[in-house]
């Protein structure tokens, strides 16, 4: 990094914002370099503070003053984000325009990375709004908070482990965080706060994490990011004591009429209706015939496996693969009435070699970094009739789309959902079919 580039950090530049970029940024240019600007809207003229500059052709900035505002700019509905937290990074944009921004990002990632030219309209998910609730808030049923050295709970700052110790973010369902700010918790711990399908609140205090975990850099390759994510998951899998501070610690959720009792600290879709919506799409697109087989990779507690198992019937099979031991135990209990569903514990890229051959359908719901070449090549080699892939990161989803294309599959169906309102995150669900 040369001295001239280093001097950009801390400077304020005036730029016109262009297209939205993945991650909640807008693209702009200044003095021959690309400046990715946060908390802006395409078309605006803003003054932006350079917050991160590692040299090269681009740097990152935060809007500090709007010179020429967009007609789509509104007063932010999240004071926590305004104070620096990373929660609601689109809270300054008109809700309908937020959907347009996300649609442009998904289409752009598919075009640039996967060479798929596809118009994408991001759909909203249904919610039950309480009186006075923010129209795009009140959807999150699971929140992970940090605890500072004084014992105060808060949201993490953008790209930081530091905390904003106020809790009036509009995302959580009403009452989810009530009273938490008035209590003292273990310094350095994390809190998992959950409202389950029965309306019960669970608060799990998780002991401080083990030190030494490396976060990925922006310059890391996709494969390096996957390895880093796997290493972090392994670190998280190391024993961290959990203490139930409220509720039983066992959350009950309902999807397609089936009850799933899971560890409150484990994974579940955060949006009130996401799991039900995605399960319905999987059921529609899988369209398994009785007696056929299917794989459910990264299965969690088996929501999709249960849907597939109901279609295949007792003469078929569903192989569910999940790395988290507790999720496997919870899944086995949830589908005990479906003996055709078999769970396997372990990393997908290793366990996949042991699964029954010739599945008609494969469903994947990988972590944010995507499934990657090692898994997708083996899925394609099994030659399923259909592949249904759920992805919560547009760039990772596009990378996986490119791998499917290279392996002889085409994107036949695509839906995108605003499963994380007020944020840049968007969920994509795609169906791939073999080329003739």
PEUR-V272799 format. One record per residue. N is the residue number from 1. RES is the residue in three letters. PSI is psi in whole degrees, -180 to 180 (* if undefined). D_FIRST is the distance of its C-alpha to the first C-alpha in whole Angstrom. Layout:
BEGIN
[[N/RES/PSI/D_FIRST] [N/RES/PSI/D_FIRST]]
END
This chain:
BEGIN
[[1/UNK/123/0] [2/UNK/165/4] [3/UNK/-37/7] [4/UNK/-42/8] [5/UNK/-42/7] [6/UNK/-33/7] [7/UNK/-12/10] [8/UNK/-35/11] [9/UNK/129/12] [10/UNK/-11/15] [11/UNK/156/16] [12/UNK/131/19] [13/UNK/152/20] [14/UNK/123/23] [15/UNK/159/23] [16/UNK/130/26] [17/UNK/134/25] [18/UNK/-140/26] [19/UNK/152/27] [20/UNK/145/27] [21/UNK/156/24] [22/UNK/136/25] [23/UNK/5/24] [24/UNK/12/26] [25/UNK/162/23] [26/UNK/145/24] [27/UNK/132/22] [28/UNK/172/21] [29/UNK/141/19] [30/UNK/125/18] [31/UNK/43/17] [32/UNK/1/16] [33/UNK/156/14] [34/UNK/132/16] [35/UNK/116/16] [36/UNK/121/18] [37/UNK/131/21] [38/UNK/152/23] [39/UNK/37/27] [40/UNK/-178/27] [41/UNK/137/30] [42/UNK/134/29] [43/UNK/-16/31] [44/UNK/153/30] [45/UNK/122/28] [46/UNK/160/26] [47/UNK/130/24] [48/UNK/136/21] [49/UNK/124/19] [50/UNK/116/15] [51/UNK/-21/15] [52/UNK/119/12] [53/UNK/109/9] [54/UNK/19/7] [55/UNK/-176/5] [56/UNK/-153/7] [57/UNK/-6/11] [58/UNK/165/12] [59/UNK/179/12] [60/UNK/146/15] [61/UNK/165/18] [62/UNK/134/21] [63/UNK/128/24] [64/UNK/-18/25] [65/UNK/135/28] [66/UNK/112/30] [67/UNK/-46/31] [68/UNK/94/33] [69/UNK/153/34] [70/UNK/148/35] [71/UNK/-13/38] [72/UNK/1/37] [73/UNK/133/36] [74/UNK/167/38] [75/UNK/132/38] [76/UNK/140/36] [77/UNK/5/38] [78/UNK/105/36] [79/UNK/-22/36] [80/UNK/-46/34] [81/UNK/-40/31] [82/UNK/-29/31] [83/UNK/0/31] [84/UNK/-4/27] [85/UNK/159/29] [86/UNK/15/28] [87/UNK/-66/31] [88/UNK/74/32] [89/UNK/-4/29] [90/UNK/18/32] [91/UNK/-12/34] [92/UNK/3/34] [93/UNK/139/35] [94/UNK/132/39] [95/UNK/-44/40] [96/UNK/-34/41] [97/UNK/-31/37] [98/UNK/-42/35] [99/UNK/-40/37] [100/UNK/-42/36] [101/UNK/-45/33] [102/UNK/-39/33] [103/UNK/-43/35] [104/UNK/-38/32] [105/UNK/-47/30] [106/UNK/-48/32] [107/UNK/-41/33] [108/UNK/-41/30] [109/UNK/-42/28] [110/UNK/-42/32] [111/UNK/-44/31] [112/UNK/-41/28] [113/UNK/-45/28] [114/UNK/-6/31] [115/UNK/41/33] [116/UNK/119/35] [117/UNK/99/36] [118/UNK/123/38] [119/UNK/134/39] [120/UNK/126/39] [121/UNK/118/40] [122/UNK/128/39] [123/UNK/149/42] [124/UNK/158/43] [125/UNK/145/45] [126/UNK/147/48] [127/UNK/154/48] [128/UNK/111/51] [129/UNK/131/50] [130/UNK/158/52] [131/UNK/132/53] [132/UNK/-1/51] [133/UNK/151/48] [134/UNK/136/45] [135/UNK/-27/45] [136/UNK/13/42] [137/UNK/-172/42] [138/UNK/31/44] [139/UNK/-20/43] [140/UNK/124/41] [141/UNK/-5/44] [142/UNK/127/41] [143/UNK/134/38] [144/UNK/120/36] [145/UNK/153/35] [146/UNK/167/34] [147/UNK/128/35] [148/UNK/-176/34] [149/UNK/-17/35] [150/UNK/-4/38] [151/UNK/9/39] [152/UNK/137/38] [153/UNK/150/37] [154/UNK/173/35] [155/UNK/148/32] [156/UNK/143/29] [157/UNK/160/26] [158/UNK/123/24] [159/UNK/43/21] [160/UNK/156/23] [161/UNK/-5/25] [162/UNK/159/27] [163/UNK/150/30] [164/UNK/110/32] [165/UNK/56/35] [166/UNK/151/37] [167/UNK/16/39] [168/UNK/43/40] [169/UNK/140/38] [170/UNK/-8/40] [171/UNK/-47/39] [172/UNK/151/42] [173/UNK/152/45] [174/UNK/133/48] [175/UNK/-7/48] [176/UNK/-40/46] [177/UNK/12/44] [178/UNK/130/47] [179/UNK/-12/47] [180/UNK/-36/44] [181/UNK/-20/42] [182/UNK/-7/46] [183/UNK/158/45] [184/UNK/138/44] [185/UNK/175/42] [186/UNK/126/40] [187/UNK/132/37] [188/UNK/-5/34] [189/UNK/176/36] [190/UNK/151/36] [191/UNK/128/39] [192/UNK/116/40] [193/UNK/124/42] [194/UNK/138/45] [195/UNK/119/47] [196/UNK/-175/49] [197/UNK/-17/52] [198/UNK/-1/55] [199/UNK/7/53] [200/UNK/136/52] [201/UNK/135/49] [202/UNK/134/48] [203/UNK/119/45] [204/UNK/124/44] [205/UNK/120/42] [206/UNK/128/39] [207/UNK/156/39] [208/UNK/143/35] [209/UNK/157/33] [210/UNK/144/32] [211/UNK/165/29] [212/UNK/7/26] [213/UNK/129/25] [214/UNK/130/22] [215/UNK/148/21] [216/UNK/151/19] [217/UNK/158/16] [218/UNK/-27/15] [219/UNK/-6/14] [220/UNK/145/17] [221/UNK/168/20] [222/UNK/-39/23] [223/UNK/-39/25] [224/UNK/-39/22] [225/UNK/-40/23] [226/UNK/-43/27] [227/UNK/-42/26] [228/UNK/-43/24] [229/UNK/-40/27] [230/UNK/-40/30] [231/UNK/-39/29] [232/UNK/-39/29] [233/UNK/-39/32] [234/UNK/-40/33] [235/UNK/-41/32] [236/UNK/-28/34] [237/UNK/-19/37] [238/UNK/148/37] [239/UNK/121/40] [240/UNK/116/39] [241/UNK/144/42] [242/UNK/138/43] [243/UNK/127/46] [244/UNK/115/48] [245/UNK/-18/48] [246/UNK/146/50] [247/UNK/-167/52] [248/UNK/-16/53] [249/UNK/-2/49] [250/UNK/108/50] [251/UNK/138/50] [252/UNK/124/52] [253/UNK/155/51] [254/UNK/130/53] [255/UNK/128/52] [256/UNK/38/55] [257/UNK/4/57] [258/UNK/139/56] [259/UNK/136/55] [260/UNK/116/52] [261/UNK/117/52] [262/UNK/163/48] [263/UNK/130/47] [264/UNK/-26/45] [265/UNK/-4/42] [266/UNK/-175/42] [267/UNK/138/40] [268/UNK/152/42] [269/UNK/136/41] [270/UNK/-34/40] [271/UNK/142/42] [272/UNK/-34/46] [273/UNK/7/47] [274/UNK/-48/44] [275/UNK/-43/46] [276/UNK/-43/49] [277/UNK/-48/47] [278/UNK/-37/45] [279/UNK/-39/48] [280/UNK/-40/51] [281/UNK/-43/48] [282/UNK/-44/48] [283/UNK/-43/52] [284/UNK/-46/52] [285/UNK/-32/50] [286/UNK/-51/51] [287/UNK/49/55] [288/UNK/147/56] [289/UNK/150/59] [290/UNK/133/61] [291/UNK/-11/61] [292/UNK/170/57] [293/UNK/160/54] [294/UNK/156/51] [295/UNK/141/48] [296/UNK/101/46] [297/UNK/142/42] [298/UNK/54/40] [299/UNK/-16/44] [300/UNK/-137/43] [301/UNK/7/47] [302/UNK/27/48] [303/UNK/-51/48] [304/UNK/-35/48] [305/UNK/-37/50] [306/UNK/-38/53] [307/UNK/-45/53] [308/UNK/-40/53] [309/UNK/-36/55] [310/UNK/-31/58] [311/UNK/-41/58] [312/UNK/-30/58] [313/UNK/-178/61] [314/UNK/-19/63] [315/UNK/-6/63] [316/UNK/-164/59] [317/UNK/153/56] [318/UNK/124/53] [319/UNK/114/50] [320/UNK/132/48] [321/UNK/127/44] [322/UNK/138/43] [323/UNK/-30/40] [324/UNK/119/41] [325/UNK/-42/45] [326/UNK/-38/46] [327/UNK/-38/45] [328/UNK/-46/47] [329/UNK/-43/50] [330/UNK/-39/50] [331/UNK/-42/50] [332/UNK/-42/53] [333/UNK/-38/55] [334/UNK/-30/54] [335/UNK/30/56] [336/UNK/-24/58] [337/UNK/2/61] [338/UNK/80/59] [339/UNK/-16/59] [340/UNK/-10/58] [341/UNK/121/54] [342/UNK/128/53] [343/UNK/144/50] [344/UNK/130/48] [345/UNK/129/45] [346/UNK/175/42] [347/UNK/135/39] [348/UNK/-44/39] [349/UNK/-22/38] [350/UNK/-45/40] [351/UNK/-29/43] [352/UNK/-29/43] [353/UNK/-16/45] [354/UNK/-1/48] [355/UNK/160/49] [356/UNK/141/52] [357/UNK/164/52] [358/UNK/50/52] [359/UNK/143/51] [360/UNK/-32/52] [361/UNK/141/49] [362/UNK/131/46] [363/UNK/133/44] [364/UNK/134/40] [365/UNK/72/39] [366/UNK/170/36] [367/UNK/177/33] [368/UNK/-32/30] [369/UNK/-4/28] [370/UNK/178/31] [371/UNK/-42/33] [372/UNK/171/31] [373/UNK/-43/33] [374/UNK/-41/35] [375/UNK/-47/37] [376/UNK/-36/37] [377/UNK/-37/38] [378/UNK/-35/41] [379/UNK/-48/42] [380/UNK/-36/42] [381/UNK/-26/44] [382/UNK/-11/47] [383/UNK/48/48] [384/UNK/155/48] [385/UNK/-39/50] [386/UNK/145/48] [387/UNK/127/44] [388/UNK/121/43] [389/UNK/125/40] [390/UNK/129/39] [391/UNK/135/35] [392/UNK/9/33] [393/UNK/116/30] [394/UNK/-37/30] [395/UNK/-46/27] [396/UNK/-40/28] [397/UNK/-43/32] [398/UNK/-39/31] [399/UNK/-42/29] [400/UNK/-36/32] [401/UNK/-42/34] [402/UNK/-38/33] [403/UNK/-40/34] [404/UNK/-43/37] [405/UNK/-44/38] [406/UNK/-25/37] [407/UNK/5/39] [408/UNK/20/42] [409/UNK/149/42] [410/UNK/148/42] [411/UNK/106/41] [412/UNK/-34/45] [413/UNK/145/44] [414/UNK/129/41] [415/UNK/144/42] [416/UNK/142/39] [417/UNK/142/40] [418/UNK/69/38] [419/UNK/-5/39] [420/UNK/65/36] [421/UNK/148/37] [422/UNK/-3/35] [423/UNK/169/32] [424/UNK/-9/30] [425/UNK/147/31] [426/UNK/144/34] [427/UNK/132/36] [428/UNK/138/37] [429/UNK/118/40] [430/UNK/150/41] [431/UNK/129/43] [432/UNK/139/43] [433/UNK/154/46] [434/UNK/139/47] [435/UNK/143/47] [436/UNK/*/50]]
END
